[in-house]
Amino acid sequence: MALIPHRFDPTRFINDKVKHALTFMVLFLLLDLAWPTTNTPLWKTISLFSLWAY
């Protein structure tokens, strides 16, 4: 999405904060599917927050 020119971006009407929130929800879902456990360990949440802080 970052490489698409602005006039061709199909999500240009969606707020940037909403895009980031959706992106991190998808990343969390993929992370949860990659390492399934009965509950969500704290390291999954911390790893996503470290990406956000970077």
ChimeraX attribute file (.defattr): number of C-alpha atoms within 10 A of each C-alpha:
attribute: neighborCount
match mode: 1-to-1
recipient: residues
	/A:1	8
	/A:2	6
	/A:3	6
	/A:4	9
	/A:5	8
	/A:6	11
	/A:7	7
	/A:8	8
	/A:9	12
	/A:10	10
	/A:11	11
	/A:12	11
	/A:13	7
	/A:14	9
	/A:15	9
	/A:16	11
	/A:17	9
	/A:18	10
	/A:19	13
	/A:20	12
	/A:21	11
	/A:22	12
	/A:23	12
	/A:24	16
	/A:25	13
	/A:26	12
	/A:27	13
	/A:28	16
	/A:29	11
	/A:30	12
	/A:31	15
	/A:32	16
	/A:33	10
	/A:34	9
	/A:35	10
	/A:36	11
	/A:37	9
	/A:38	5
	/A:39	7
	/A:40	11
	/A:41	12
	/A:42	8
	/A:43	9
	/A:44	14
	/A:45	13
	/A:46	11
	/A:47	13
	/A:48	16
	/A:49	12
	/A:50	10
	/A:51	9
	/A:52	10
	/A:53	7
	/A:54	6
